[in-house]
Amino acid sequence: MYGLESGKKQLFQFDLEVDIKKNPKKAKELLEKTNSRCQEMKKLMKAGGSKKELENWGTLLHGYTSLSKVLSKIAKQ
């Protein structure tokens, strides 16, 4: 029946999350890398380019921003 099962389910964790919990220094290093790459991409986007290139840089920038948010949340735990 629903809710009457014995035992608790184990929470899902990504490989990156497990690695960072084992080695907190790795989170700091990855955060520094992602922040520096975000700054580089912002400079490239400000320099200009074709519409397709700017869309690709924007997509990458969103990915790196999301990664840095996830890394900072994991590091706080």
C-alpha positions in Angstrom: 0.0 0.0 0.0 1.0 3.6 -0.5 3.1 4.9 2.4 3.2 1.7 4.3 6.3 0.3 2.8 9.1 -0.6 5.2 12.5 1.1 4.9 13.3 4.5 3.5 14.3 5.2 0.0 17.8 6.4 -0.6 18.1 9.9 -2.1 19.5 10.2 -5.5 22.9 12.0 -5.8 24.8 12.9 -8.9 28.4 11.8 -9.3 29.6 15.4 -9.1 27.7 15.9 -5.8 29.3 12.8 -4.3 32.8 13.9 -5.4 32.4 17.4 -4.0 31.2 16.1 -0.6 34.2 13.9 -0.4 36.6 16.7 -1.5 35.3 20.2 -0.7 38.4 21.8 -2.2 37.2 20.5 -5.6 34.1 22.6 -5.3 36.1 25.8 -4.8 38.3 25.0 -7.7 35.3 24.3 -10.0 33.6 27.5 -8.9 36.7 29.5 -9.7 36.9 27.9 -13.2 33.2 28.4 -14.0 33.3 32.1 -12.8 36.4 32.8 -14.9 34.9 31.2 -18.0 31.7 33.2 -17.5 33.7 36.4 -17.4 35.5 35.3 -20.6 32.2 34.5 -22.4 30.7 37.9 -21.3 33.7 39.7 -22.8 33.4 37.7 -26.1 29.6 38.5 -26.2 30.3 42.2 -25.7 32.8 42.1 -28.5 30.1 41.1 -30.9 29.8 38.5 -33.6 27.2 36.9 -35.7 23.7 36.2 -34.4 24.4 32.4 -34.3 27.6 32.8 -32.3 26.0 35.1 -29.8 23.2 32.5 -29.3 25.7 29.8 -28.7 27.7 31.9 -26.3 24.5 32.8 -24.5 23.5 29.1 -24.2 27.0 28.2 -22.8 26.8 31.2 -20.4 23.5 29.9 -19.0 24.9 26.5 -18.5 28.0 27.8 -16.6 25.7 30.0 -14.5 23.5 27.1 -13.6 26.6 24.9 -12.8 27.9 27.6 -10.5 24.6 27.8 -8.7 24.5 24.1 -8.2 28.1 24.0 -7.0 27.5 26.7 -4.4 24.4 24.9 -3.1 26.3 21.6 -2.8 29.2 23.3 -1.1 26.8 24.9 1.6 25.5 21.5 2.5 
